[in-house]
């Protein structure tokens, strides 16, 4: 799974927080020229579940566990979430919220163990 043979390095709160913060920071760098909004099919934006399943499928290769899905769907449907961005015109809001979604999927244990 790409991790060391001993779990000690991965069991600390500090190492997990570092990895999660790094994911959130990396996707906000202006040097990243890719557009997640352009890569997202139009039909994926019809619901929070479709968006999450599309990006989790690309990143992990399979569906996330129910608890992770519920947390991501709740976040996506919240005020300021990705579904609100998809309901507004323009690509900028979609890009920002998609990068956040991708970072959150990257924080899921399924991504770490893929």
Jmol script that loads the backbone (N, CA, C; Angstrom):
load data "model"
ATOM      1  N   UNK A   1       0.801  -1.191   0.000  1.00  0.00           N
ATOM      2  CA  UNK A   1       0.000   0.000   0.000  1.00  0.00           C
ATOM      3  C   UNK A   1       0.855   1.272   0.000  1.00  0.00           C
ATOM      4  N   UNK A   2       2.148   1.170  -0.123  1.00  0.00           N
ATOM      5  CA  UNK A   2       3.010   2.340  -0.194  1.00  0.00           C
ATOM      6  C   UNK A   2       3.418   2.896   1.151  1.00  0.00           C
ATOM      7  N   UNK A   3       3.020   2.282   2.218  1.00  0.00           N
ATOM      8  CA  UNK A   3       3.364   2.763   3.557  1.00  0.00           C
ATOM      9  C   UNK A   3       4.467   1.894   4.150  1.00  0.00           C
ATOM     10  N   UNK A   4       5.189   2.421   5.152  1.00  0.00           N
ATOM     11  CA  UNK A   4       6.251   1.623   5.786  1.00  0.00           C
ATOM     12  C   UNK A   4       5.703   0.348   6.412  1.00  0.00           C
ATOM     13  N   UNK A   5       6.620  -0.560   6.705  1.00  0.00           N
ATOM     14  CA  UNK A   5       6.227  -1.836   7.293  1.00  0.00           C
ATOM     15  C   UNK A   5       5.682  -1.692   8.706  1.00  0.00           C
ATOM     16  N   UNK A   6       6.062  -0.630   9.412  1.00  0.00           N
ATOM     17  CA  UNK A   6       5.548  -0.407  10.752  1.00  0.00           C
ATOM     18  C   UNK A   6       4.534   0.730  10.719  1.00  0.00           C
ATOM     19  N   UNK A   7       3.502   0.607  11.551  1.00  0.00           N
ATOM     20  CA  UNK A   7       2.441   1.604  11.548  1.00  0.00           C
ATOM     21  C   UNK A   7       2.749   2.820  12.420  1.00  0.00           C
ATOM     22  N   UNK A   8       3.799   2.778  13.199  1.00  0.00           N
ATOM     23  CA  UNK A   8       4.095   3.856  14.130  1.00  0.00           C
ATOM     24  C   UNK A   8       4.163   5.231  13.485  1.00  0.00           C
ATOM     25  N   UNK A   9       4.725   5.306  12.290  1.00  0.00           N
ATOM     26  CA  UNK A   9       4.857   6.595  11.621  1.00  0.00           C
ATOM     27  C   UNK A   9       3.512   7.135  11.168  1.00  0.00           C
ATOM     28  N   UNK A  10       2.557   6.284  10.939  1.00  0.00           N
ATOM     29  CA  UNK A  10       1.271   6.702  10.387  1.00  0.00           C
ATOM     30  C   UNK A  10       0.174   6.788  11.429  1.00  0.00           C
ATOM     31  N   UNK A  11       0.491   6.402  12.664  1.00  0.00           N
ATOM     32  CA  UNK A  11      -0.539   6.377  13.690  1.00  0.00           C
ATOM     33  C   UNK A  11      -0.630   7.680  14.473  1.00  0.00           C
ATOM     34  N   UNK A  12       0.312   8.579  14.282  1.00  0.00           N
ATOM     35  CA  UNK A  12       0.293   9.808  15.062  1.00  0.00           C
ATOM     36  C   UNK A  12      -0.655  10.835  14.453  1.00  0.00           C
ATOM     37  N   UNK A  13      -1.212  11.638  15.298  1.00  0.00           N
ATOM     38  CA  UNK A  13      -2.101  12.709  14.853  1.00  0.00           C
ATOM     39  C   UNK A  13      -1.339  13.700  13.991  1.00  0.00           C
ATOM     40  N   UNK A  14      -0.116  13.996  14.369  1.00  0.00           N
ATOM     41  CA  UNK A  14       0.679  14.990  13.632  1.00  0.00           C
ATOM     42  C   UNK A  14       0.917  14.568  12.187  1.00  0.00           C
ATOM     43  N   UNK A  15       1.227  13.300  11.952  1.00  0.00           N
ATOM     44  CA  UNK A  15       1.484  12.872  10.578  1.00  0.00           C
ATOM     45  C   UNK A  15       0.213  12.916   9.742  1.00  0.00           C
ATOM     46  N   UNK A  16      -0.918  12.526  10.317  1.00  0.00           N
ATOM     47  CA  UNK A  16      -2.180  12.603   9.576  1.00  0.00           C
ATOM     48  C   UNK A  16      -2.562  14.044   9.276  1.00  0.00           C
ATOM     49  N   UNK A  17      -2.425  14.928  10.243  1.00  0.00           N
ATOM     50  CA  UNK A  17      -2.751  16.336  10.010  1.00  0.00           C
ATOM     51  C   UNK A  17      -1.835  16.942   8.948  1.00  0.00           C
ATOM     52  N   UNK A  18      -0.570  16.565   8.963  1.00  0.00           N
ATOM     53  CA  UNK A  18       0.360  17.073   7.962  1.00  0.00           C
ATOM     54  C   UNK A  18      -0.072  16.655   6.553  1.00  0.00           C
ATOM     55  N   UNK A  19      -0.411  15.398   6.386  1.00  0.00           N
ATOM     56  CA  UNK A  19      -0.837  14.893   5.070  1.00  0.00           C
ATOM     57  C   UNK A  19      -2.118  15.591   4.624  1.00  0.00           C
ATOM     58  N   UNK A  20      -3.091  15.705   5.522  1.00  0.00           N
ATOM     59  CA  UNK A  20      -4.358  16.345   5.154  1.00  0.00           C
ATOM     60  C   UNK A  20      -4.155  17.812   4.792  1.00  0.00           C
ATOM     61  N   UNK A  21      -3.371  18.523   5.586  1.00  0.00           N
ATOM     62  CA  UNK A  21      -3.117  19.934   5.282  1.00  0.00           C
ATOM     63  C   UNK A  21      -2.359  20.094   3.979  1.00  0.00           C
ATOM     64  N   UNK A  22      -1.441  19.194   3.709  1.00  0.00           N
ATOM     65  CA  UNK A  22      -0.685  19.251   2.462  1.00  0.00           C
ATOM     66  C   UNK A  22      -1.608  19.083   1.258  1.00  0.00           C
ATOM     67  N   UNK A  23      -2.550  18.168   1.348  1.00  0.00           N
ATOM     68  CA  UNK A  23      -3.508  17.978   0.256  1.00  0.00           C
ATOM     69  C   UNK A  23      -4.318  19.250   0.010  1.00  0.00           C
ATOM     70  N   UNK A  24      -4.790  19.865   1.070  1.00  0.00           N
ATOM     71  CA  UNK A  24      -5.578  21.088   0.921  1.00  0.00           C
ATOM     72  C   UNK A  24      -4.734  22.225   0.355  1.00  0.00           C
ATOM     73  N   UNK A  25      -3.485  22.326   0.770  1.00  0.00           N
ATOM     74  CA  UNK A  25      -2.618  23.406   0.291  1.00  0.00           C
ATOM     75  C   UNK A  25      -2.152  23.200  -1.145  1.00  0.00           C
ATOM     76  N   UNK A  26      -1.829  21.979  -1.499  1.00  0.00           N
ATOM     77  CA  UNK A  26      -1.328  21.715  -2.851  1.00  0.00           C
ATOM     78  C   UNK A  26      -2.325  22.112  -3.931  1.00  0.00           C
ATOM     79  N   UNK A  27      -3.585  21.826  -3.691  1.00  0.00           N
ATOM     80  CA  UNK A  27      -4.591  22.100  -4.708  1.00  0.00           C
ATOM     81  C   UNK A  27      -4.943  23.585  -4.814  1.00  0.00           C
ATOM     82  N   UNK A  28      -4.434  24.399  -3.906  1.00  0.00           N
ATOM     83  CA  UNK A  28      -4.685  25.840  -3.970  1.00  0.00           C
ATOM     84  C   UNK A  28      -3.514  26.601  -4.598  1.00  0.00           C
ATOM     85  N   UNK A  29      -2.490  25.898  -5.030  1.00  0.00           N
ATOM     86  CA  UNK A  29      -1.317  26.547  -5.602  1.00  0.00           C
ATOM     87  C   UNK A  29      -1.606  27.058  -7.011  1.00  0.00           C
ATOM     88  N   UNK A  30      -1.273  28.321  -7.293  1.00  0.00           N
ATOM     89  CA  UNK A  30      -1.527  28.869  -8.630  1.00  0.00           C
ATOM     90  C   UNK A  30      -0.691  28.190  -9.716  1.00  0.00           C
ATOM     91  N   UNK A  31       0.359  27.509  -9.342  1.00  0.00           N
ATOM     92  CA  UNK A  31       1.204  26.830 -10.329  1.00  0.00           C
ATOM     93  C   UNK A  31       0.498  25.637 -10.964  1.00  0.00           C
ATOM     94  N   UNK A  32      -0.533  25.130 -10.315  1.00  0.00           N
ATOM     95  CA  UNK A  32      -1.282  24.004 -10.874  1.00  0.00           C
ATOM     96  C   UNK A  32      -2.184  24.549 -11.965  1.00  0.00           C
ATOM     97  N   UNK A  33      -1.932  24.135 -13.174  1.00  0.00           N
ATOM     98  CA  UNK A  33      -2.636  24.685 -14.337  1.00  0.00           C
ATOM     99  C   UNK A  33      -3.804  23.834 -14.813  1.00  0.00           C
ATOM    100  N   UNK A  34      -4.016  22.693 -14.226  1.00  0.00           N
ATOM    101  CA  UNK A  34      -5.112  21.838 -14.655  1.00  0.00           C
ATOM    102  C   UNK A  34      -6.446  22.404 -14.178  1.00  0.00           C
ATOM    103  N   UNK A  35      -7.499  22.072 -14.870  1.00  0.00           N
ATOM    104  CA  UNK A  35      -8.835  22.507 -14.482  1.00  0.00           C
ATOM    105  C   UNK A  35      -9.694  21.287 -14.188  1.00  0.00           C
ATOM    106  N   UNK A  36     -10.048  21.134 -12.936  1.00  0.00           N
ATOM    107  CA  UNK A  36     -10.917  20.018 -12.558  1.00  0.00           C
ATOM    108  C   UNK A  36     -12.320  20.229 -13.104  1.00  0.00           C
ATOM    109  N   UNK A  37     -12.747  21.483 -13.207  1.00  0.00           N
ATOM    110  CA  UNK A  37     -14.086  21.775 -13.725  1.00  0.00           C
ATOM    111  C   UNK A  37     -14.219  21.314 -15.172  1.00  0.00           C
ATOM    112  N   UNK A  38     -13.182  21.509 -15.967  1.00  0.00           N
ATOM    113  CA  UNK A  38     -13.211  21.084 -17.367  1.00  0.00           C
ATOM    114  C   UNK A  38     -13.210  19.557 -17.461  1.00  0.00           C
ATOM    115  N   UNK A  39     -12.553  18.893 -16.520  1.00  0.00           N
ATOM    116  CA  UNK A  39     -12.464  17.434 -16.535  1.00  0.00           C
ATOM    117  C   UNK A  39     -13.722  16.743 -15.990  1.00  0.00           C
ATOM    118  N   UNK A  40     -14.622  17.520 -15.399  1.00  0.00           N
ATOM    119  CA  UNK A  40     -15.827  16.951 -14.800  1.00  0.00           C
ATOM    120  C   UNK A  40     -16.944  16.898 -15.829  1.00  0.00           C
ATOM    121  N   UNK A  41     -17.468  15.707 -16.125  1.00  0.00           N
ATOM    122  CA  UNK A  41     -18.578  15.612 -17.080  1.00  0.00           C
ATOM    123  C   UNK A  41     -19.812  16.368 -16.580  1.00  0.00           C
ATOM    124  N   UNK A  42     -20.584  16.915 -17.495  1.00  0.00           N
ATOM    125  CA  UNK A  42     -21.766  17.700 -17.130  1.00  0.00           C
ATOM    126  C   UNK A  42     -22.753  16.884 -16.300  1.00  0.00           C
ATOM    127  N   UNK A  43     -22.939  15.620 -16.635  1.00  0.00           N
ATOM    128  CA  UNK A  43     -23.912  14.816 -15.892  1.00  0.00           C
ATOM    129  C   UNK A  43     -23.459  14.511 -14.463  1.00  0.00           C
ATOM    130  N   UNK A  44     -22.167  14.631 -14.190  1.00  0.00           N
ATOM    131  CA  UNK A  44     -21.677  14.410 -12.824  1.00  0.00           C
ATOM    132  C   UNK A  44     -22.133  15.534 -11.897  1.00  0.00           C
ATOM    133  N   UNK A  45     -22.377  16.713 -12.460  1.00  0.00           N
ATOM    134  CA  UNK A  45     -22.764  17.852 -11.646  1.00  0.00           C
ATOM    135  C   UNK A  45     -24.240  17.922 -11.307  1.00  0.00           C
ATOM    136  N   UNK A  46     -24.991  16.884 -11.618  1.00  0.00           N
ATOM    137  CA  UNK A  46     -26.429  16.907 -11.353  1.00  0.00           C
ATOM    138  C   UNK A  46     -26.771  16.626  -9.898  1.00  0.00           C
ATOM    139  N   UNK A  47     -25.859  16.001  -9.156  1.00  0.00           N
ATOM    140  CA  UNK A  47     -26.096  15.746  -7.729  1.00  0.00           C
ATOM    141  C   UNK A  47     -24.763  15.602  -7.009  1.00  0.00           C
ATOM    142  N   UNK A  48     -24.814  15.806  -5.698  1.00  0.00           N
ATOM    143  CA  UNK A  48     -23.601  15.658  -4.892  1.00  0.00           C
ATOM    144  C   UNK A  48     -23.061  14.235  -4.977  1.00  0.00           C
ATOM    145  N   UNK A  49     -23.953  13.258  -4.950  1.00  0.00           N
ATOM    146  CA  UNK A  49     -23.534  11.861  -5.014  1.00  0.00           C
ATOM    147  C   UNK A  49     -22.817  11.564  -6.326  1.00  0.00           C
ATOM    148  N   UNK A  50     -23.348  12.088  -7.428  1.00  0.00           N
ATOM    149  CA  UNK A  50     -22.706  11.855  -8.727  1.00  0.00           C
ATOM    150  C   UNK A  50     -21.309  12.464  -8.773  1.00  0.00           C
ATOM    151  N   UNK A  51     -21.171  13.689  -8.278  1.00  0.00           N
ATOM    152  CA  UNK A  51     -19.855  14.336  -8.267  1.00  0.00           C
ATOM    153  C   UNK A  51     -18.858  13.560  -7.421  1.00  0.00           C
ATOM    154  N   UNK A  52     -19.273  13.191  -6.246  1.00  0.00           N
ATOM    155  CA  UNK A  52     -18.370  12.475  -5.337  1.00  0.00           C
ATOM    156  C   UNK A  52     -18.005  11.115  -5.912  1.00  0.00           C
ATOM    157  N   UNK A  53     -18.978  10.393  -6.445  1.00  0.00           N
ATOM    158  CA  UNK A  53     -18.688   9.093  -7.042  1.00  0.00           C
ATOM    159  C   UNK A  53     -17.764   9.217  -8.240  1.00  0.00           C
ATOM    160  N   UNK A  54     -17.957  10.267  -9.045  1.00  0.00           N
ATOM    161  CA  UNK A  54     -17.082  10.458 -10.210  1.00  0.00           C
ATOM    162  C   UNK A  54     -15.635  10.668  -9.764  1.00  0.00           C
ATOM    163  N   UNK A  55     -15.424  11.619  -8.845  1.00  0.00           N
ATOM    164  CA  UNK A  55     -14.050  11.922  -8.424  1.00  0.00           C
ATOM    165  C   UNK A  55     -13.450  10.822  -7.557  1.00  0.00           C
ATOM    166  N   UNK A  56     -14.250  10.184  -6.719  1.00  0.00           N
ATOM    167  CA  UNK A  56     -13.731   9.059  -5.934  1.00  0.00           C
ATOM    168  C   UNK A  56     -13.349   7.915  -6.865  1.00  0.00           C
ATOM    169  N   UNK A  57     -14.140   7.696  -7.899  1.00  0.00           N
ATOM    170  CA  UNK A  57     -13.809   6.662  -8.880  1.00  0.00           C
ATOM    171  C   UNK A  57     -12.494   6.938  -9.576  1.00  0.00           C
ATOM    172  N   UNK A  58     -12.254   8.193  -9.929  1.00  0.00           N
ATOM    173  CA  UNK A  58     -10.992   8.544 -10.585  1.00  0.00           C
ATOM    174  C   UNK A  58      -9.811   8.437  -9.636  1.00  0.00           C
ATOM    175  N   UNK A  59     -10.014   8.816  -8.387  1.00  0.00           N
ATOM    176  CA  UNK A  59      -8.903   8.874  -7.441  1.00  0.00           C
ATOM    177  C   UNK A  59      -8.657   7.566  -6.706  1.00  0.00           C
ATOM    178  N   UNK A  60      -9.730   6.888  -6.339  1.00  0.00           N
ATOM    179  CA  UNK A  60      -9.616   5.683  -5.514  1.00  0.00           C
ATOM    180  C   UNK A  60      -9.848   4.418  -6.335  1.00  0.00           C
ATOM    181  N   UNK A  61     -10.777   4.503  -7.275  1.00  0.00           N
ATOM    182  CA  UNK A  61     -11.078   3.349  -8.108  1.00  0.00           C
ATOM    183  C   UNK A  61     -12.319   2.600  -7.686  1.00  0.00           C
ATOM    184  N   UNK A  62     -12.908   2.971  -6.566  1.00  0.00           N
ATOM    185  CA  UNK A  62     -14.131   2.331  -6.101  1.00  0.00           C
ATOM    186  C   UNK A  62     -14.875   3.299  -5.186  1.00  0.00           C
ATOM    187  N   UNK A  63     -16.100   2.926  -4.813  1.00  0.00           N
ATOM    188  CA  UNK A  63     -16.923   3.790  -3.961  1.00  0.00           C
ATOM    189  C   UNK A  63     -16.339   3.889  -2.553  1.00  0.00           C
ATOM    190  N   UNK A  64     -16.509   5.045  -1.950  1.00  0.00           N
ATOM    191  CA  UNK A  64     -16.087   5.237  -0.572  1.00  0.00           C
ATOM    192  C   UNK A  64     -17.071   4.549   0.370  1.00  0.00           C
ATOM    193  N   UNK A  65     -16.635   4.273   1.581  1.00  0.00           N
ATOM    194  CA  UNK A  65     -17.518   3.646   2.569  1.00  0.00           C
ATOM    195  C   UNK A  65     -18.676   4.600   2.879  1.00  0.00           C
ATOM    196  N   UNK A  66     -19.806   4.077   3.360  1.00  0.00           N
ATOM    197  CA  UNK A  66     -21.003   4.902   3.585  1.00  0.00           C
ATOM    198  C   UNK A  66     -20.775   6.124   4.488  1.00  0.00           C
ATOM    199  N   UNK A  67     -19.988   5.977   5.547  1.00  0.00           N
ATOM    200  CA  UNK A  67     -19.757   7.114   6.447  1.00  0.00           C
ATOM    201  C   UNK A  67     -19.007   8.242   5.738  1.00  0.00           C
ATOM    202  N   UNK A  68     -18.043   7.893   4.927  1.00  0.00           N
ATOM    203  CA  UNK A  68     -17.296   8.905   4.174  1.00  0.00           C
ATOM    204  C   UNK A  68     -18.195   9.576   3.141  1.00  0.00           C
ATOM    205  N   UNK A  69     -19.011   8.780   2.470  1.00  0.00           N
ATOM    206  CA  UNK A  69     -19.939   9.344   1.490  1.00  0.00           C
ATOM    207  C   UNK A  69     -20.908  10.308   2.166  1.00  0.00           C
ATOM    208  N   UNK A  70     -21.447   9.917   3.300  1.00  0.00           N
ATOM    209  CA  UNK A  70     -22.403  10.769   4.009  1.00  0.00           C
ATOM    210  C   UNK A  70     -21.767  12.098   4.405  1.00  0.00           C
ATOM    211  N   UNK A  71     -20.529  12.056   4.885  1.00  0.00           N
ATOM    212  CA  UNK A  71     -19.837  13.288   5.276  1.00  0.00           C
ATOM    213  C   UNK A  71     -19.582  14.185   4.067  1.00  0.00           C
ATOM    214  N   UNK A  72     -19.150  13.603   2.962  1.00  0.00           N
ATOM    215  CA  UNK A  72     -18.876  14.390   1.755  1.00  0.00           C
ATOM    216  C   UNK A  72     -20.159  14.944   1.141  1.00  0.00           C
ATOM    217  N   UNK A  73     -21.230  14.165   1.143  1.00  0.00           N
ATOM    218  CA  UNK A  73     -22.513  14.638   0.608  1.00  0.00           C
ATOM    219  C   UNK A  73     -23.033  15.784   1.465  1.00  0.00           C
ATOM    220  N   UNK A  74     -22.917  15.658   2.766  1.00  0.00           N
ATOM    221  CA  UNK A  74     -23.349  16.732   3.660  1.00  0.00           C
ATOM    222  C   UNK A  74     -22.564  18.007   3.389  1.00  0.00           C
ATOM    223  N   UNK A  75     -21.262  17.891   3.230  1.00  0.00           N
ATOM    224  CA  UNK A  75     -20.423  19.041   2.931  1.00  0.00           C
ATOM    225  C   UNK A  75     -20.778  19.644   1.569  1.00  0.00           C
ATOM    226  N   UNK A  76     -21.010  18.795   0.592  1.00  0.00           N
ATOM    227  CA  UNK A  76     -21.317  19.267  -0.760  1.00  0.00           C
ATOM    228  C   UNK A  76     -22.642  20.016  -0.812  1.00  0.00           C
ATOM    229  N   UNK A  77     -23.608  19.599   0.002  1.00  0.00           N
ATOM    230  CA  UNK A  77     -24.926  20.223  -0.005  1.00  0.00           C
ATOM    231  C   UNK A  77     -25.043  21.398   0.960  1.00  0.00           C
ATOM    232  N   UNK A  78     -24.022  21.642   1.764  1.00  0.00           N
ATOM    233  CA  UNK A  78     -24.056  22.737   2.735  1.00  0.00           C
ATOM    234  C   UNK A  78     -23.939  24.089   2.034  1.00  0.00           C
ATOM    235  N   UNK A  79     -24.277  25.141   2.766  1.00  0.00           N
ATOM    236  CA  UNK A  79     -24.130  26.495   2.233  1.00  0.00           C
ATOM    237  C   UNK A  79     -22.661  26.728   1.872  1.00  0.00           C
ATOM    238  N   UNK A  80     -22.423  27.189   0.665  1.00  0.00           N
ATOM    239  CA  UNK A  80     -21.057  27.388   0.189  1.00  0.00           C
ATOM    240  C   UNK A  80     -20.414  26.132  -0.362  1.00  0.00           C
ATOM    241  N   UNK A  81     -21.178  25.050  -0.400  1.00  0.00           N
ATOM    242  CA  UNK A  81     -20.649  23.777  -0.882  1.00  0.00           C
ATOM    243  C   UNK A  81     -20.635  23.692  -2.397  1.00  0.00           C
ATOM    244  N   UNK A  82     -20.205  22.557  -2.869  1.00  0.00           N
ATOM    245  CA  UNK A  82     -20.002  22.375  -4.305  1.00  0.00           C
ATOM    246  C   UNK A  82     -21.302  22.439  -5.106  1.00  0.00           C
ATOM    247  N   UNK A  83     -22.399  21.995  -4.532  1.00  0.00           N
ATOM    248  CA  UNK A  83     -23.654  22.038  -5.278  1.00  0.00           C
ATOM    249  C   UNK A  83     -24.131  23.474  -5.471  1.00  0.00           C
ATOM    250  N   UNK A  84     -23.853  24.315  -4.502  1.00  0.00           N
ATOM    251  CA  UNK A  84     -24.178  25.732  -4.649  1.00  0.00           C
ATOM    252  C   UNK A  84     -23.330  26.348  -5.769  1.00  0.00           C
ATOM    253  N   UNK A  85     -22.076  25.943  -5.851  1.00  0.00           N
ATOM    254  CA  UNK A  85     -21.197  26.442  -6.911  1.00  0.00           C
ATOM    255  C   UNK A  85     -21.653  25.959  -8.277  1.00  0.00           C
ATOM    256  N   UNK A  86     -22.125  24.725  -8.353  1.00  0.00           N
ATOM    257  CA  UNK A  86     -22.595  24.199  -9.636  1.00  0.00           C
ATOM    258  C   UNK A  86     -23.920  24.841 -10.064  1.00  0.00           C
ATOM    259  N   UNK A  87     -24.650  25.408  -9.122  1.00  0.00           N
ATOM    260  CA  UNK A  87     -25.904  26.085  -9.455  1.00  0.00           C
ATOM    261  C   UNK A  87     -25.666  27.524  -9.920  1.00  0.00           C
ATOM    262  N   UNK A  88     -24.463  28.038  -9.684  1.00  0.00           N
ATOM    263  CA  UNK A  88     -24.160  29.418 -10.078  1.00  0.00           C
ATOM    264  C   UNK A  88     -23.434  29.430 -11.423  1.00  0.00           C
ATOM    265  N   UNK A  89     -23.545  30.540 -12.155  1.00  0.00           N
ATOM    266  CA  UNK A  89     -22.848  30.616 -13.436  1.00  0.00           C
ATOM    267  C   UNK A  89     -21.343  30.797 -13.240  1.00  0.00           C
ATOM    268  N   UNK A  90     -20.604  30.422 -14.225  1.00  0.00           N
ATOM    269  CA  UNK A  90     -19.157  30.618 -14.182  1.00  0.00           C
ATOM    270  C   UNK A  90     -18.410  29.397 -13.697  1.00  0.00           C
ATOM    271  N   UNK A  91     -17.168  29.321 -14.113  1.00  0.00           N
ATOM    272  CA  UNK A  91     -16.354  28.147 -13.810  1.00  0.00           C
ATOM    273  C   UNK A  91     -15.487  28.344 -12.565  1.00  0.00           C
ATOM    274  N   UNK A  92     -15.233  29.590 -12.161  1.00  0.00           N
ATOM    275  CA  UNK A  92     -14.310  29.854 -11.055  1.00  0.00           C
ATOM    276  C   UNK A  92     -14.781  29.230  -9.746  1.00  0.00           C
ATOM    277  N   UNK A  93     -16.053  29.415  -9.400  1.00  0.00           N
ATOM    278  CA  UNK A  93     -16.571  28.835  -8.157  1.00  0.00           C
ATOM    279  C   UNK A  93     -16.541  27.315  -8.204  1.00  0.00           C
ATOM    280  N   UNK A  94     -16.844  26.760  -9.365  1.00  0.00           N
ATOM    281  CA  UNK A  94     -16.800  25.305  -9.503  1.00  0.00           C
ATOM    282  C   UNK A  94     -15.385  24.783  -9.300  1.00  0.00           C
ATOM    283  N   UNK A  95     -14.429  25.472  -9.874  1.00  0.00           N
ATOM    284  CA  UNK A  95     -13.035  25.029  -9.752  1.00  0.00           C
ATOM    285  C   UNK A  95     -12.578  25.022  -8.296  1.00  0.00           C
ATOM    286  N   UNK A  96     -12.867  26.075  -7.580  1.00  0.00           N
ATOM    287  CA  UNK A  96     -12.459  26.175  -6.171  1.00  0.00           C
ATOM    288  C   UNK A  96     -13.089  25.055  -5.350  1.00  0.00           C
ATOM    289  N   UNK A  97     -14.390  24.833  -5.541  1.00  0.00           N
ATOM    290  CA  UNK A  97     -15.056  23.802  -4.745  1.00  0.00           C
ATOM    291  C   UNK A  97     -14.677  22.391  -5.180  1.00  0.00           C
ATOM    292  N   UNK A  98     -14.383  22.197  -6.463  1.00  0.00           N
ATOM    293  CA  UNK A  98     -13.914  20.877  -6.915  1.00  0.00           C
ATOM    294  C   UNK A  98     -12.548  20.560  -6.335  1.00  0.00           C
ATOM    295  N   UNK A  99     -11.676  21.543  -6.279  1.00  0.00           N
ATOM    296  CA  UNK A  99     -10.348  21.310  -5.682  1.00  0.00           C
ATOM    297  C   UNK A  99     -10.487  20.942  -4.209  1.00  0.00           C
ATOM    298  N   UNK A 100     -11.421  21.583  -3.533  1.00  0.00           N
ATOM    299  CA  UNK A 100     -11.658  21.244  -2.131  1.00  0.00           C
ATOM    300  C   UNK A 100     -12.203  19.820  -2.017  1.00  0.00           C
ATOM    301  N   UNK A 101     -13.154  19.461  -2.871  1.00  0.00           N
ATOM    302  CA  UNK A 101     -13.706  18.102  -2.856  1.00  0.00           C
ATOM    303  C   UNK A 101     -12.616  17.060  -3.097  1.00  0.00           C
ATOM    304  N   UNK A 102     -11.774  17.294  -4.075  1.00  0.00           N
ATOM    305  CA  UNK A 102     -10.688  16.362  -4.390  1.00  0.00           C
ATOM    306  C   UNK A 102      -9.742  16.233  -3.193  1.00  0.00           C
ATOM    307  N   UNK A 103      -9.460  17.342  -2.529  1.00  0.00           N
ATOM    308  CA  UNK A 103      -8.597  17.282  -1.342  1.00  0.00           C
ATOM    309  C   UNK A 103      -9.262  16.478  -0.227  1.00  0.00           C
ATOM    310  N   UNK A 104     -10.565  16.666  -0.042  1.00  0.00           N
ATOM    311  CA  UNK A 104     -11.277  15.911   0.996  1.00  0.00           C
ATOM    312  C   UNK A 104     -11.302  14.419   0.674  1.00  0.00           C
ATOM    313  N   UNK A 105     -11.485  14.072  -0.586  1.00  0.00           N
ATOM    314  CA  UNK A 105     -11.430  12.655  -0.974  1.00  0.00           C
ATOM    315  C   UNK A 105     -10.031  12.108  -0.705  1.00  0.00           C
ATOM    316  N   UNK A 106      -9.020  12.926  -0.948  1.00  0.00           N
ATOM    317  CA  UNK A 106      -7.646  12.522  -0.669  1.00  0.00           C
ATOM    318  C   UNK A 106      -7.390  12.279   0.807  1.00  0.00           C
ATOM    319  N   UNK A 107      -8.207  12.855   1.677  1.00  0.00           N
ATOM    320  CA  UNK A 107      -8.073  12.638   3.120  1.00  0.00           C
ATOM    321  C   UNK A 107      -8.745  11.346   3.584  1.00  0.00           C
ATOM    322  N   UNK A 108      -9.526  10.730   2.723  1.00  0.00           N
ATOM    323  CA  UNK A 108     -10.219   9.488   3.084  1.00  0.00           C
ATOM    324  C   UNK A 108      -9.235   8.335   3.197  1.00  0.00           C
ATOM    325  N   UNK A 109      -9.434   7.443   4.140  1.00  0.00           N
ATOM    326  CA  UNK A 109      -8.546   6.280   4.267  1.00  0.00           C
ATOM    327  C   UNK A 109      -8.474   5.455   2.973  1.00  0.00           C
ATOM    328  N   UNK A 110      -9.570   5.400   2.238  1.00  0.00           N
ATOM    329  CA  UNK A 110      -9.568   4.625   0.989  1.00  0.00           C
ATOM    330  C   UNK A 110      -8.519   5.141   0.019  1.00  0.00           C
ATOM    331  N   UNK A 111      -8.315   6.447  -0.012  1.00  0.00           N
ATOM    332  CA  UNK A 111      -7.304   7.018  -0.912  1.00  0.00           C
ATOM    333  C   UNK A 111      -5.902   6.627  -0.451  1.00  0.00           C
ATOM    334  N   UNK A 112      -5.678   6.668   0.857  1.00  0.00           N
ATOM    335  CA  UNK A 112      -4.366   6.302   1.394  1.00  0.00           C
ATOM    336  C   UNK A 112      -4.012   4.834   1.155  1.00  0.00           C
ATOM    337  N   UNK A 113      -5.017   3.979   1.101  1.00  0.00           N
ATOM    338  CA  UNK A 113      -4.788   2.547   0.944  1.00  0.00           C
ATOM    339  C   UNK A 113      -4.978   2.049  -0.471  1.00  0.00           C
ATOM    340  N   UNK A 114      -5.226   2.938  -1.429  1.00  0.00           N
ATOM    341  CA  UNK A 114      -5.494   2.507  -2.797  1.00  0.00           C
ATOM    342  C   UNK A 114      -4.320   1.822  -3.426  1.00  0.00           C
TER     343      UNK A 114
END
end "model"
wireframe off; spacefill off
backbone 0.3
color backbone group
